[in-house]
Amino acid sequence: AKNLFLSPSRSYLRKAIEAYFTVLLEALWPKRRILEIYLNIAEFGDGVFGVAAASEIYFHKSPRDLTAEEAALLAAVLPNPRVLSVRRPSRFVRARVAWILRQMQQLGGSGYLRPLR
């Protein structure tokens, strides 16, 4: 909700509005749709917005052609893409990638990761 509807400012009022929009979105959209919207607007690096742009810029391929490792690397930088780097992953980012890959395996491997339609 914050990335889609609100400014990046920090205040209690913005937090309250964010909470309202979050509840509203969860009532109106399925989780799959919320994830799709988020991945299409999320920042993956300085000026890199959306998973399609990130996969083209960093890996020169479309999101559907990413390997599990490449997808996990993109996911690993999402908490703070201005500090965490896809191009020069730190030890912390590499550890997050390994954790994400383990979680993917526990959920059923790549079969679990169907393209969003």
The first five atom37 places (N, CA, C, CB, O) and aatype in JSON, in Angstrom:
{
  "aatype": [0, 11, 2, 10, 13, 10, 15, 14, 15, 1, 15, 18, 10, 1, 11, 0, 9, 6, 0, 18, 13, 16, 19, 10, 10, 6, 0, 10, 17, 14, 11, 1, 1, 9, 10, 6, 9, 18, 10, 2, 9, 0, 6, 13, 7, 3, 7, 19, 13, 7, 19, 0, 0, 0, 15, 6, 9, 18, 13, 8, 11, 15, 14, 1, 3, 10, 16, 0, 6, 6, 0, 0, 10, 10, 0, 0, 19, 10, 14, 2, 14, 1, 19, 10, 15, 19, 1, 1, 14, 15, 1, 13, 19, 1, 0, 1, 19, 0, 17, 9, 10, 1, 5, 12, 5, 5, 10, 7, 7, 15, 7, 18, 10, 1, 14, 10, 1],
  "atom_mask": [
    [1, 1, 1, 1, 1],
    [1, 1, 1, 1, 1],
    [1, 1, 1, 1, 1],
    [1, 1, 1, 1, 1],
    [1, 1, 1, 1, 1],
    [1, 1, 1, 1, 1],
    [1, 1, 1, 1, 1],
    [1, 1, 1, 1, 1],
    [1, 1, 1, 1, 1],
    [1, 1, 1, 1, 1],
    [1, 1, 1, 1, 1],
    [1, 1, 1, 1, 1],
    [1, 1, 1, 1, 1],
    [1, 1, 1, 1, 1],
    [1, 1, 1, 1, 1],
    [1, 1, 1, 1, 1],
    [1, 1, 1, 1, 1],
    [1, 1, 1, 1, 1],
    [1, 1, 1, 1, 1],
    [1, 1, 1, 1, 1],
    [1, 1, 1, 1, 1],
    [1, 1, 1, 1, 1],
    [1, 1, 1, 1, 1],
    [1, 1, 1, 1, 1],
    [1, 1, 1, 1, 1],
    [1, 1, 1, 1, 1],
    [1, 1, 1, 1, 1],
    [1, 1, 1, 1, 1],
    [1, 1, 1, 1, 1],
    [1, 1, 1, 1, 1],
    [1, 1, 1, 1, 1],
    [1, 1, 1, 1, 1],
    [1, 1, 1, 1, 1],
    [1, 1, 1, 1, 1],
    [1, 1, 1, 1, 1],
    [1, 1, 1, 1, 1],
    [1, 1, 1, 1, 1],
    [1, 1, 1, 1, 1],
    [1, 1, 1, 1, 1],
    [1, 1, 1, 1, 1],
    [1, 1, 1, 1, 1],
    [1, 1, 1, 1, 1],
    [1, 1, 1, 1, 1],
    [1, 1, 1, 1, 1],
    [1, 1, 1, 0, 1],
    [1, 1, 1, 1, 1],
    [1, 1, 1, 0, 1],
    [1, 1, 1, 1, 1],
    [1, 1, 1, 1, 1],
    [1, 1, 1, 0, 1],
    [1, 1, 1, 1, 1],
    [1, 1, 1, 1, 1],
    [1, 1, 1, 1, 1],
    [1, 1, 1, 1, 1],
    [1, 1, 1, 1, 1],
    [1, 1, 1, 1, 1],
    [1, 1, 1, 1, 1],
    [1, 1, 1, 1, 1],
    [1, 1, 1, 1, 1],
    [1, 1, 1, 1, 1],
    [1, 1, 1, 1, 1],
    [1, 1, 1, 1, 1],
    [1, 1, 1, 1, 1],
    [1, 1, 1, 1, 1],
    [1, 1, 1, 1, 1],
    [1, 1, 1, 1, 1],
    [1, 1, 1, 1, 1],
    [1, 1, 1, 1, 1],
    [1, 1, 1, 1, 1],
    [1, 1, 1, 1, 1],
    [1, 1, 1, 1, 1],
    [1, 1, 1, 1, 1],
    [1, 1, 1, 1, 1],
    [1, 1, 1, 1, 1],
    [1, 1, 1, 1, 1],
    [1, 1, 1, 1, 1],
    [1, 1, 1, 1, 1],
    [1, 1, 1, 1, 1],
    [1, 1, 1, 1, 1],
    [1, 1, 1, 1, 1],
    [1, 1, 1, 1, 1],
    [1, 1, 1, 1, 1],
    [1, 1, 1, 1, 1],
    [1, 1, 1, 1, 1],
    [1, 1, 1, 1, 1],
    [1, 1, 1, 1, 1],
    [1, 1, 1, 1, 1],
    [1, 1, 1, 1, 1],
    [1, 1, 1, 1, 1],
    [1, 1, 1, 1, 1],
    [1, 1, 1, 1, 1],
    [1, 1, 1, 1, 1],
    [1, 1, 1, 1, 1],
    [1, 1, 1, 1, 1],
    [1, 1, 1, 1, 1],
    [1, 1, 1, 1, 1],
    [1, 1, 1, 1, 1],
    [1, 1, 1, 1, 1],
    [1, 1, 1, 1, 1],
    [1, 1, 1, 1, 1],
    [1, 1, 1, 1, 1],
    [1, 1, 1, 1, 1],
    [1, 1, 1, 1, 1],
    [1, 1, 1, 1, 1],
    [1, 1, 1, 1, 1],
    [1, 1, 1, 1, 1],
    [1, 1, 1, 1, 1],
    [1, 1, 1, 0, 1],
    [1, 1, 1, 0, 1],
    [1, 1, 1, 1, 1],
    [1, 1, 1, 0, 1],
    [1, 1, 1, 1, 1],
    [1, 1, 1, 1, 1],
    [1, 1, 1, 1, 1],
    [1, 1, 1, 1, 1],
    [1, 1, 1, 1, 1],
    [1, 1, 1, 1, 1]
  ],
  "atom_positions": [
    [[0.83, -1.19, 0.0], [0.0, 0.0, 0.0], [0.88, 1.25, 0.0], [-0.95, 0.0, 1.22], [0.6, 2.22, -0.71]],
    [[1.94, 1.22, 0.81], [2.84, 2.38, 0.91], [3.45, 2.7, -0.45], [3.95, 2.12, 1.94], [3.43, 3.86, -0.87]],
    [[4.0, 1.71, -1.13], [4.68, 1.95, -2.4], [3.71, 2.35, -3.51], [5.44, 0.71, -2.82], [4.08, 3.09, -4.42]],
    [[2.48, 1.87, -3.43], [1.52, 2.1, -4.49], [0.8, 3.44, -4.36], [0.51, 0.99, -4.52], [0.6, 4.13, -5.36]],
    [[0.42, 3.82, -3.14], [-0.45, 4.97, -2.96], [0.15, 6.15, -2.2], [-1.64, 4.54, -2.26], [-0.38, 7.26, -2.29]],
    [[1.23, 5.94, -1.48], [1.69, 6.98, -0.56], [3.09, 7.49, -0.89], [1.68, 6.47, 0.85], [3.85, 6.85, -1.62]],
    [[3.4, 8.65, -0.35], [4.73, 9.23, -0.52], [5.71, 8.51, 0.41], [4.71, 10.76, -0.24], [5.28, 7.82, 1.34]],
    [[7.0, 8.68, 0.18], [7.98, 8.03, 1.06], [8.19, 8.75, 2.39], [9.3, 7.92, 0.34], [9.05, 8.36, 3.18]],
    [[7.42, 9.8, 2.65], [7.58, 10.54, 3.9], [7.3, 9.65, 5.1], [6.65, 11.77, 3.92], [6.67, 8.6, 4.97]],
    [[7.76, 10.08, 6.27], [7.57, 9.3, 7.49], [6.82, 10.15, 8.5], [8.94, 8.83, 8.08], [7.3, 11.19, 8.96]],
    [[5.62, 9.69, 8.84], [4.84, 10.37, 9.87], [3.8, 9.39, 10.4], [4.16, 11.67, 9.32], [3.51, 8.37, 9.78]],
    [[3.25, 9.72, 11.56], [2.21, 8.86, 12.13], [0.96, 8.89, 11.26], [1.88, 9.31, 13.56], [0.27, 7.87, 11.13]],
    [[0.66, 10.03, 10.66], [-0.51, 10.12, 9.79], [-0.35, 9.21, 8.58], [-0.73, 11.58, 9.34], [-1.27, 8.48, 8.22]],
    [[0.84, 9.25, 7.94], [1.07, 8.39, 6.79], [0.98, 6.92, 7.18], [2.44, 8.68, 6.15], [0.44, 6.11, 6.43]],
    [[1.5, 6.57, 8.35], [1.42, 5.18, 8.85], [-0.03, 4.76, 9.02], [2.18, 5.04, 10.19], [-0.39, 3.63, 8.68]],
    [[-0.87, 5.65, 9.54], [-2.29, 5.33, 9.73], [-2.98, 5.14, 8.38], [-2.99, 6.44, 10.53], [-3.78, 4.21, 8.21]],
    [[-2.68, 6.01, 7.43], [-3.27, 5.88, 6.09], [-2.77, 4.6, 5.44], [-2.91, 7.11, 5.21], [-3.55, 3.9, 4.79]],
    [[-1.49, 4.27, 5.6], [-0.93, 3.03, 5.07], [-1.66, 1.82, 5.65], [0.58, 2.94, 5.38], [-1.98, 0.88, 4.91]],
    [[-1.92, 1.82, 6.94], [-2.63, 0.7, 7.57], [-4.03, 0.56, 6.99], [-2.7, 0.9, 9.1], [-4.49, -0.55, 6.72]],
    [[-4.72, 1.68, 6.78], [-6.06, 1.66, 6.2], [-6.02, 1.05, 4.8], [-6.65, 3.08, 6.14], [-6.79, 0.14, 4.5]],
    [[-5.11, 1.54, 3.94], [-5.0, 1.01, 2.59], [-4.63, -0.47, 2.58], [-3.97, 1.8, 1.8], [-5.12, -1.24, 1.75]],
    [[-3.77, -0.88, 3.49], [-3.36, -2.28, 3.57], [-4.56, -3.18, 3.86], [-2.29, -2.47, 4.66], [-4.75, -4.19, 3.19]],
    [[-5.36, -2.81, 4.84], [-6.55, -3.59, 5.17], [-7.52, -3.6, 3.99], [-7.26, -3.01, 6.43], [-8.09, -4.64, 3.67]],
    [[-7.7, -2.46, 3.35], [-8.59, -2.36, 2.21], [-8.12, -3.25, 1.05], [-8.69, -0.9, 1.74], [-8.92, -3.99, 0.48]],
    [[-6.83, -3.18, 0.72], [-6.29, -4.0, -0.37], [-6.43, -5.48, -0.08], [-4.84, -3.65, -0.62], [-6.79, -6.26, -0.96]],
    [[-6.14, -5.88, 1.15], [-6.25, -7.3, 1.51], [-7.69, -7.79, 1.44], [-5.68, -7.54, 2.91], [-7.93, -8.97, 1.21]],
    [[-8.65, -6.89, 1.63], [-10.06, -7.27, 1.53], [-10.5, -7.35, 0.07], [-10.93, -6.27, 2.28], [-11.39, -8.14, -0.26]],
    [[-9.9, -6.54, -0.8], [-10.34, -6.47, -2.19], [-9.59, -7.38, -3.14], [-10.22, -5.07, -2.67], [-10.18, -7.92, -4.08]],
    [[-8.3, -7.57, -2.92], [-7.47, -8.32, -3.85], [-6.96, -9.6, -3.23], [-6.3, -7.47, -4.33], [-6.68, -9.63, -2.03]],
    [[-6.82, -10.67, -4.03], [-6.17, -11.87, -3.5], [-4.67, -11.61, -3.3], [-6.39, -13.08, -4.46], [-4.1, -10.72, -3.92]],
    [[-4.06, -12.39, -2.43], [-2.63, -12.21, -2.12], [-1.76, -12.28, -3.38], [-2.16, -13.27, -1.11], [-0.77, -11.56, -3.5]],
    [[-2.12, -13.14, -4.3], [-1.37, -13.28, -5.55], [-1.34, -11.96, -6.33], [-1.99, -14.4, -6.42], [-0.31, -11.58, -6.88]],
    [[-2.48, -11.27, -6.36], [-2.56, -9.98, -7.07], [-1.74, -8.92, -6.35], [-4.03, -9.52, -7.2], [-1.06, -8.11, -6.99]],
    [[-1.81, -8.91, -5.02], [-1.02, -7.96, -4.23], [0.47, -8.17, -4.51], [-1.32, -8.11, -2.72], [1.21, -7.21, -4.69]],
    [[0.91, -9.43, -4.54], [2.31, -9.73, -4.84], [2.68, -9.26, -6.24], [2.59, -11.23, -4.69], [3.75, -8.69, -6.45]],
    [[1.8, -9.51, -7.21], [2.06, -9.1, -8.58], [2.24, -7.58, -8.68], [0.91, -9.55, -9.5], [3.18, -7.1, -9.31]],
    [[1.34, -6.84, -8.06], [1.43, -5.37, -8.08], [2.73, -4.93, -7.4], [0.21, -4.73, -7.37], [3.45, -4.08, -7.93]],
    [[3.02, -5.5, -6.25], [4.23, -5.13, -5.51], [5.48, -5.36, -6.37], [4.33, -5.93, -4.2], [6.35, -4.49, -6.45]],
    [[5.57, -6.52, -6.99], [6.76, -6.84, -7.79], [6.88, -5.95, -9.02], [6.73, -8.3, -8.22], [7.98, -5.78, -9.55]],
    [[5.78, -5.39, -9.48], [5.82, -4.5, -10.64], [6.19, -3.06, -10.29], [4.5, -4.52, -11.33], [6.49, -2.27, -11.18]],
    [[6.16, -2.72, -8.99], [6.51, -1.34, -8.61], [7.68, -1.27, -7.63], [5.31, -0.66, -7.99], [8.19, -0.18, -7.36]],
    [[8.11, -2.4, -7.11], [9.19, -2.41, -6.12], [10.5, -1.9, -6.72], [9.4, -3.83, -5.55], [10.78, -2.11, -7.9]],
    [[11.28, -1.23, -5.89], [12.59, -0.75, -6.32], [13.62, -1.84, -6.07], [12.99, 0.56, -5.57], [13.72, -2.38, -4.97]],
    [[14.39, -2.17, -7.12], [15.41, -3.21, -7.02], [16.82, -2.65, -7.11], [15.2, -4.23, -8.12], [17.79, -3.4, -7.11]],
    [[16.94, -1.35, -7.17], [18.23, -0.68, -7.25], [17.98, 0.78, -7.59], [0.0, 0.0, 0.0], [16.84, 1.19, -7.75]],
    [[19.04, 1.54, -7.69], [18.91, 2.97, -7.95], [18.24, 3.19, -9.3], [20.29, 3.65, -7.91], [18.86, 2.98, -10.35]],
    [[16.99, 3.61, -9.29], [16.25, 3.88, -10.52], [15.74, 2.64, -11.23], [0.0, 0.0, 0.0], [15.26, 2.75, -12.35]],
    [[15.81, 1.48, -10.61], [15.34, 0.23, -11.22], [14.05, -0.18, -10.51], [16.44, -0.91, -11.12], [14.08, -0.63, -9.36]],
    [[12.92, -0.02, -11.21], [11.63, -0.29, -10.61], [10.93, -1.43, -11.35], [10.75, 0.96, -10.62], [10.83, -1.41, -12.57]],
    [[10.47, -2.41, -10.6], [9.75, -3.55, -11.15], [10.68, -4.71, -11.46], [0.0, 0.0, 0.0], [11.83, -4.53, -11.84]],
    [[10.13, -5.9, -11.29], [10.94, -7.1, -11.49], [11.33, -7.28, -12.96], [10.17, -8.33, -11.01], [12.4, -7.82, -13.25]],
    [[10.48, -6.84, -13.89], [10.83, -6.97, -15.31], [12.06, -6.12, -15.64], [9.64, -6.56, -16.2], [12.98, -6.59, -16.3]],
    [[12.06, -4.88, -15.19], [13.21, -4.01, -15.43], [14.45, -4.56, -14.75], [12.93, -2.58, -14.94], [15.54, -4.56, -15.33]],
    [[14.3, -5.03, -13.51], [15.45, -5.56, -12.77], [16.04, -6.78, -13.46], [15.04, -5.93, -11.34], [17.26, -6.89, -13.58]],
    [[15.19, -7.68, -13.92], [15.72, -8.89, -14.56], [16.4, -8.55, -15.89], [14.61, -9.91, -14.79], [17.4, -9.18, -16.25]],
    [[15.88, -7.57, -16.62], [16.52, -7.16, -17.88], [17.84, -6.45, -17.6], [15.57, -6.24, -18.68], [18.85, -6.73, -18.26]],
    [[17.85, -5.54, -16.65], [19.06, -4.75, -16.36], [20.16, -5.62, -15.76], [18.73, -3.6, -15.41], [21.32, -5.52, -16.18]],
    [[19.83, -6.45, -14.79], [20.86, -7.22, -14.09], [21.22, -8.54, -14.77], [20.4, -7.5, -12.7], [22.36, -8.98, -14.68]],
    [[20.25, -9.17, -15.46], [20.51, -10.51, -16.01], [20.25, -10.6, -17.51], [19.65, -11.52, -15.3], [20.47, -11.66, -18.1]],
    [[19.8, -9.52, -18.14], [19.56, -9.47, -19.59], [18.59, -10.55, -20.05], [20.88, -9.6, -20.34], [18.8, -11.19, -21.08]],
    [[17.52, -10.75, -19.27], [16.49, -11.72, -19.63], [15.18, -11.35, -18.96], [16.91, -13.16, -19.22], [15.15, -10.52, -18.05]],
    [[14.11, -11.96, -19.42], [12.8, -11.69, -18.83], [12.66, -12.42, -17.5], [11.66, -12.1, -19.8], [13.38, -13.39, -17.25]],
    [[11.75, -11.97, -16.65], [11.57, -12.64, -15.35], [11.27, -14.13, -15.47], [10.46, -11.96, -14.58], [11.73, -14.92, -14.65]],
    [[10.51, -14.52, -16.47], [10.17, -15.94, -16.61], [11.39, -16.81, -16.92], [9.12, -16.12, -17.69], [11.35, -18.02, -16.72]],
    [[12.47, -16.2, -17.41], [13.68, -16.95, -17.75], [14.74, -16.93, -16.65], [14.27, -16.41, -19.01], [15.81, -17.52, -16.81]],
    [[14.45, -16.27, -15.53], [15.42, -16.23, -14.43], [15.6, -17.62, -13.81], [14.97, -15.24, -13.35], [14.66, -18.4, -13.72]],
    [[16.82, -17.9, -13.4], [17.05, -19.12, -12.62], [16.56, -18.88, -11.2], [18.57, -19.52, -12.64], [16.29, -17.74, -10.81]],
    [[16.45, -19.94, -10.43], [16.04, -19.8, -9.03], [17.03, -18.92, -8.28], [15.94, -21.19, -8.35], [16.63, -18.11, -7.45]],
    [[18.32, -19.07, -8.57], [19.34, -18.27, -7.89], [19.21, -16.79, -8.23], [20.74, -18.77, -8.27], [19.34, -15.93, -7.35]],
    [[18.95, -16.48, -9.5], [18.78, -15.08, -9.91], [17.53, -14.46, -9.26], [18.7, -14.98, -11.44], [17.57, -13.33, -8.79]],
    [[16.45, -15.21, -9.26], [15.21, -14.73, -8.62], [15.43, -14.5, -7.13], [14.05, -15.72, -8.85], [14.96, -13.52, -6.57]],
    [[16.14, -15.42, -6.49], [16.42, -15.29, -5.06], [17.31, -14.07, -4.8], [17.1, -16.57, -4.52], [17.14, -13.39, -3.78]],
    [[18.24, -13.79, -5.69], [19.1, -12.61, -5.53], [18.27, -11.33, -5.61], [20.21, -12.6, -6.6], [18.48, -10.41, -4.82]],
    [[17.35, -11.27, -6.56], [16.48, -10.09, -6.63], [15.65, -9.95, -5.36], [15.56, -10.18, -7.86], [15.49, -8.85, -4.83]],
    [[15.12, -11.06, -4.87], [14.32, -11.02, -3.64], [15.17, -10.61, -2.44], [13.68, -12.39, -3.38], [14.68, -9.92, -1.54]],
    [[16.42, -11.02, -2.44], [17.29, -10.76, -1.29], [17.58, -9.27, -1.09], [18.6, -11.5, -1.46], [17.84, -8.85, 0.04]],
    [[17.54, -8.48, -2.15], [17.85, -7.05, -2.0], [16.62, -6.2, -1.71], [18.53, -6.55, -3.26], [16.74, -5.01, -1.42]],
    [[15.43, -6.79, -1.79], [14.2, -6.0, -1.64], [14.07, -5.22, -0.33], [13.05, -6.9, -1.75], [13.51, -4.13, -0.37]],
    [[14.54, -5.69, 0.78], [14.35, -4.86, 1.98], [15.0, -3.48, 1.88], [14.89, -5.58, 3.18], [14.49, -2.51, 2.45]],
    [[16.12, -3.39, 1.17], [16.83, -2.11, 1.09], [17.71, -2.08, -0.16], [17.68, -1.88, 2.36], [18.93, -2.2, -0.06]],
    [[17.1, -1.92, -1.34], [17.86, -2.02, -2.58], [18.86, -0.89, -2.82], [16.92, -2.07, -3.72], [19.71, -1.0, -3.7]],
    [[18.78, 0.17, -2.05], [19.76, 1.25, -2.2], [21.05, 0.94, -1.45], [19.18, 2.58, -1.71], [22.09, 1.55, -1.71]],
    [[20.97, -0.01, -0.52], [22.15, -0.42, 0.25], [22.62, -1.8, -0.2], [21.83, -0.43, 1.76], [23.82, -2.03, -0.37]],
    [[21.68, -2.72, -0.38], [22.01, -4.08, -0.8], [22.09, -4.13, -2.32], [20.96, -5.11, -0.27], [21.22, -3.59, -3.0]],
    [[23.12, -4.77, -2.84], [23.4, -4.72, -4.28], [23.22, -6.07, -4.96], [24.8, -4.22, -4.51], [23.66, -7.1, -4.45]],
    [[22.57, -6.04, -6.11], [22.48, -7.23, -6.96], [23.81, -7.45, -7.67], [21.32, -7.1, -8.0], [24.28, -8.58, -7.79]],
    [[24.42, -6.36, -8.13], [25.67, -6.47, -8.9], [26.86, -6.88, -8.03], [25.97, -5.15, -9.58], [27.74, -7.61, -8.5]],
    [[26.89, -6.42, -6.79], [27.98, -6.76, -5.87], [27.38, -7.26, -4.56], [28.91, -5.54, -5.63], [27.42, -6.55, -3.55]],
    [[26.82, -8.47, -4.57], [26.15, -8.96, -3.35], [27.14, -9.15, -2.2], [25.44, -10.27, -3.63], [28.18, -9.78, -2.34]],
    [[26.79, -8.59, -1.07], [27.6, -8.73, 0.14], [27.44, -10.14, 0.71], [27.21, -7.67, 1.2], [26.63, -10.93, 0.23]],
    [[28.21, -10.43, 1.73], [28.07, -11.72, 2.43], [26.65, -11.86, 2.97], [29.11, -11.83, 3.58], [26.07, -12.95, 2.91]],
    [[26.09, -10.78, 3.5], [24.72, -10.79, 4.02], [23.72, -11.14, 2.91], [24.37, -9.42, 4.63], [22.84, -11.98, 3.12]],
    [[23.86, -10.51, 1.75], [22.94, -10.79, 0.63], [23.09, -12.24, 0.18], [23.21, -9.83, -0.55], [22.1, -12.91, -0.09]],
    [[24.33, -12.73, 0.08], [24.53, -14.13, -0.33], [23.91, -15.09, 0.68], [26.04, -14.43, -0.48], [23.37, -16.13, 0.29]],
    [[23.98, -14.77, 1.96], [23.34, -15.61, 2.99], [21.83, -15.57, 2.84], [23.75, -15.15, 4.41], [21.16, -16.6, 3.01]],
    [[21.27, -14.41, 2.52], [19.82, -14.3, 2.29], [19.41, -15.11, 1.07], [19.4, -12.83, 2.1], [18.37, -15.76, 1.08]],
    [[20.23, -15.09, 0.02], [19.94, -15.88, -1.18], [19.88, -17.36, -0.82], [21.01, -15.63, -2.28], [18.95, -18.06, -1.23]],
    [[20.85, -17.83, -0.07], [20.87, -19.24, 0.35], [19.63, -19.58, 1.17], [22.15, -19.55, 1.16], [19.04, -20.65, 0.99]],
    [[19.24, -18.69, 2.07], [18.05, -18.92, 2.9], [16.79, -18.96, 2.04], [17.91, -17.82, 3.97], [15.93, -19.83, 2.23]],
    [[16.68, -18.03, 1.08], [15.51, -18.0, 0.18], [15.44, -19.28, -0.63], [15.58, -16.77, -0.76], [14.37, -19.85, -0.8]],
    [[16.58, -19.75, -1.14], [16.6, -20.99, -1.92], [16.17, -22.18, -1.06], [18.0, -21.24, -2.5], [15.46, -23.06, -1.54]],
    [[16.61, -22.22, 0.2], [16.17, -23.3, 1.1], [14.67, -23.24, 1.33], [16.92, -23.22, 2.45], [13.99, -24.26, 1.34]],
    [[14.15, -22.04, 1.52], [12.71, -21.88, 1.72], [11.94, -22.33, 0.48], [12.37, -20.42, 2.05], [10.9, -22.97, 0.59]],
    [[12.44, -22.0, -0.7], [11.8, -22.42, -1.94], [11.76, -23.94, -2.03], [12.54, -21.83, -3.16], [10.74, -24.51, -2.41]],
    [[12.86, -24.59, -1.67], [12.89, -26.06, -1.69], [11.88, -26.64, -0.72], [14.3, -26.58, -1.35], [11.19, -27.61, -1.04]],
    [[11.8, -26.07, 0.47], [10.86, -26.58, 1.47], [9.41, -26.4, 1.02], [11.08, -25.88, 2.8], [8.53, -27.16, 1.43]],
    [[9.16, -25.4, 0.18], [7.8, -25.18, -0.33], [7.49, -26.04, -1.55], [7.62, -23.71, -0.68], [6.37, -26.01, -2.05]],
    [[8.45, -26.79, -2.03], [8.2, -27.68, -3.15], [9.02, -27.43, -4.38], [0.0, 0.0, 0.0], [8.69, -27.92, -5.46]],
    [[10.08, -26.68, -4.26], [10.97, -26.46, -5.39], [10.38, -25.5, -6.41], [0.0, 0.0, 0.0], [9.47, -24.73, -6.1]],
    [[10.91, -25.55, -7.63], [10.5, -24.59, -8.65], [9.07, -24.8, -9.11], [11.43, -24.68, -9.84], [8.47, -23.88, -9.66]],
    [[8.51, -25.99, -8.91], [7.11, -26.22, -9.27], [6.16, -25.32, -8.5], [0.0, 0.0, 0.0], [5.06, -25.02, -8.96]],
    [[6.59, -24.9, -7.33], [5.79, -24.0, -6.51], [5.73, -22.6, -7.11], [6.35, -23.94, -5.09], [4.78, -21.86, -6.87]],
    [[6.73, -22.27, -7.88], [6.86, -20.9, -8.4], [6.28, -20.79, -9.81], [8.32, -20.47, -8.41], [7.02, -20.62, -10.77]],
    [[4.98, -20.87, -9.92], [4.33, -20.72, -11.22], [4.28, -19.24, -11.58], [2.9, -21.34, -11.2], [4.17, -18.38, -10.71]],
    [[4.35, -18.95, -12.87], [4.25, -17.54, -13.26], [2.9, -16.96, -12.85], [4.44, -17.38, -14.79], [1.88, -17.66, -12.88]],
    [[2.9, -15.71, -12.46], [1.64, -15.03, -12.15], [0.89, -14.79, -13.45], [1.88, -13.69, -11.39], [1.48, -14.38, -14.45]],
    [[-0.39, -15.04, -13.43], [-1.19, -14.83, -14.65], [-2.13, -13.67, -14.45], [-2.0, -16.1, -15.02], [-2.89, -13.33, -15.36]]
  ]
}
